[in-house]
Amino acid sequence: MPVKKSEEIQEIPLSELHPFKNHPFKVVDDEAMQRTVESVAQFGVLAPAIARPRPEGGYELIAGHRRLHASELAGLETMPVIVREMDDDAAVIALVDSNLQRETLLPSERAFAYRMKIEAIDRARGRPRKEGQVVPDYFGKRTTEVIADGTGESYKQVQRYIRLTYLIPELLEMVDQKQIAFNPAVELSFLTEEEQRGFLDAMDYGQATPSLSQAQRIKKLSQSGACTQDAMNEIMNEEKKSALDNVVIKHDVLRKYFPRSYTPKQMQDTIIKLLEQWQRRRQRDQSR
């Protein structure tokens, strides 16, 4: 059996490297990117990117989109790349797996990554194996279980993430910005596109974001064909029980009354003791 040649690292001009089509991972100029740019400018790109040849010329990046952007900002002309022959599905799976290792992923990035990988695995099922193609052995597992095995998530959580891909862009952006919580967002993903756009108006009407209970009730309205604008407005205009039951004091308000060394637990214990003293004084005053 012939021994496969080891892959060589090539220095490829940045102009010949192209982003993977429709990849879900965002490359943004944040603080982390600035640190990467500084590192690349000083030391170069230490870990080679992975790319595959394009039929029209140049190379399509599989892993290394952030490194490419950092190299461009740092003024480099080339970067180290490992070139591999891969079919579309193998490339998708490699793209997703390389990015899922990142510490910080937006919910939308993880959602579309899981969906892309599942679709790629499902397409690959049953094909004859060939060079650069992935044909998994399922051992009776559903696709979401295969994905979950490699992420540490439950297959049901993988399914929940994939549900987010059915949200309209405006709602999905609010999930990324933590303006809508994950579980309510999953419930809202079952609404039609028209109902989701109506829900945006309902949030504006109630000046509130949905609790899980509210999202579940709106989902039931949708399933029964009774999800009208008025019904959503009424639900989103409710006063949330938690808002009535909780008193919230902002951290910066409290912090000026405590030494910097105090932990939140110490601050809480001190506040409780002071309240108990205040209560005892009130009781003494009232008994006089």
Stockholm file with secondary structure:
# STOCKHOLM 1.0

chainA/1-288         MPVKKSEEIQEIPLSELHPFKNHPFKVVDDEAMQRTVESVAQFGVLAPAIARPRPEGGYELIAGHRRLHASELAGLETMPVIVREMDDDAAVIALVDSNLQRETLLPSERAFAYRMKIEAIDRARGRPRKEGQVVPDYFGKRTTEVIADGTGESYKQVQRYIRLTYLIPELLEMVDQKQIAFNPAVELSFLTEEEQRGFLDAMDYGQATPSLSQAQRIKKLSQSGACTQDAMNEIMNEEKKSALDNVVIKHDVLRKYFPRSYTPKQMQDTIIKLLEQWQRRRQRDQSR
#=GR chainA/1-288 SS CCCCCCCCEEEEEGGGEECCTTCCCCCCCSHHHHHHHHHHHHHCCCSCEEEEECTTSSEEEEECHHHHHHHHHTTCSEEEEEECCCCHHHHHHHHHHHHTTSSCCCHHHHHHHHHHHHHHHHHHTTCCCCTTCCCCCCTTCCHHHHHHHTTTSCHHHHHHHHHGGGSCHHHHHHHHTTSSCHHHHHHHTTSCHHHHHHHHHHHHHHTCCCCHHHHHHHHHHHHTTCCCHHHHHHHHTSCCHHHHHCCCCCHHHHHTTSCTTCCHHHHHHHHHHHHHHHHHHHHHHHHC
#=GC SS_cons         CCCCCCCCEEEEEGGGEECCTTCCCCCCCSHHHHHHHHHHHHHCCCSCEEEEECTTSSEEEEECHHHHHHHHHTTCSEEEEEECCCCHHHHHHHHHHHHTTSSCCCHHHHHHHHHHHHHHHHHHTTCCCCTTCCCCCCTTCCHHHHHHHTTTSCHHHHHHHHHGGGSCHHHHHHHHTTSSCHHHHHHHTTSCHHHHHHHHHHHHHHTCCCCHHHHHHHHHHHHTTCCCHHHHHHHHTSCCHHHHHCCCCCHHHHHTTSCTTCCHHHHHHHHHHHHHHHHHHHHHHHHC
//
